Amino acid sequence: MAKFYITTPIYYVNDVPHIGHAYTTIVADVLARYHRARGNEVHFLMGTDENAQKNVEAALCGQATGARGMATRKIVQRYVDEMSAKWQESWDELDISNNDFIRTTEERHIKYVQEFWKKVFESGDIYKGVYEGLYCTGCEAYKTESELVEGLCPDHKRAPQKLSEENYFFRLSKYRETLLKHIETHPEFVQPEARRNEIIAYIKDHANDFSISRKNLEWGIPVPGDPSQTIYVWFDALLNYVSANSKWWPADLHLVGKDIIKFHCAYWPAMLMSAGLPLPHTVFAHGFFTVDGQKMSKTIGNVVDPVKIAQKYGNDVLRYYLLREIPFGADGDFSETRLRERYNGELANGLGNLVARVLTMVERYVSSVIPDSGRGSMDSLFRGNDNYWGQYESYMQSLILDRALDTVWAYVSELDTLIDRTQPWVLAKKDDKTRLNEVLYILAENLRHIAWMLMPFMPDTTQKIFDQLGLGKSELARDWEETKKWGGLKPGTKIKRGESLFPRLT
Ligand code: MSP
């Protein structure tokens, strides 16, 4: 059994999840479900990034100002506890199938980070120096003058803090050549390709040593042997992927947004090399969502709550929309109007209508019993579904998930055409039983295949289709390669046509 270890970024808890966080999480969930179905031993890790200064700012906002030391730590701890619980509740609501959830304030993490620090220190890659720079708490990173726009961080629209303090540094520059070599010899390491070029340029021109501690902070993991210094939040957060359970390391896939590839494709591999650990197989950076064409922001007031959308339309609809709307690797836009259009056009009129059409005909013309396929079902009527499976698998393996869904919808539309061409209602009138049975069998069996392809994307819908086809829960326990073979739906199975899968929205 092959292992498949997949991660999402661990999210800051200074706010609740929005549609962008849900996107990464749902993509990871789709892949985890796909690999589980294929019989791989999947480990899907998520978590919360709790030691960041931005969480402290959020926790103290409006609270006892001037609170220091223990008092601050208590307030922040209570805050991160509450917020982490909220994140976990949101993921439960969205039915995310993660196997573990790591919080960076947990003992397993803190212990590991300190051990890791010591290993890197022993490799000679940590040294003390004075850092002077402009720190943006929004990014939790230092900014160069050239990155600012009129003195402000372009992402957070505020002036970074001027810091000058004695810090520990990590010798990133020492790993420049090795990193470039690794990326060159492992094209799968940074994906998609556009991001690979971006990261190569970054490593060539910028990968300088970076400060990995901050002085006199009230919150965070203390540097081993020097409690006046706190470990820089990225040098702490990245380690969650190993600290959660080192038995799974190395990860097969880190799924991240394009905003944090520098950390995942330059800092992280260099840190791992320094500690003598293997590198993750692939870091995939997806694009970003805007909302109705604008950047999502609290100030604009256009932040979309994924849980509300899921409650309104259903989890599967949200998943389908997000996965279909954002093109592979590129940016996308979230719009509820567009979601409703896709719902009516592709789910209600497309998939839902096809399922209802086929099952109604089975009910009406052959008394709700899957007919015998007679001549073996494969003739001029339908050239088989191997091409759909072939395309689907290849898109899923290369993470081109929107195309995998396009394939399913091409399949749906071929079946619609098949119904129009063969006109089963005419065959029923002519009493052409052989032909009628054959057509209905082909249609129903193909619905089973479509339901399987949709399983990672729309697990509730898949179950509903299986139920309506009379297959029940046992279908889901079948071996993936077996399910792809023609003939899984046995003649004689009694169907149970149920409610419409996607009632039209008005
Ligand atoms: N805590 C760090 C990650 C540490 S991982 C070791 C962090 N957290 S975050 O809460 O800011 O989440 C950033 C991630 O959220 C992005 O990389 C991306 O996965 C997701 N997204 C945030 N906004 C997004 C959009 N507008 N669109 C798509 N994804 C977005 O960075």
Residues whose N, C-alpha, C, O or C-beta is under 5 A from the ligand:
A	BS01	MSP	P9 I10 Y11 Y12 G20 H21 Y23 T24 D49 A237 L238 V256 G257 I260 G287 F288 F289
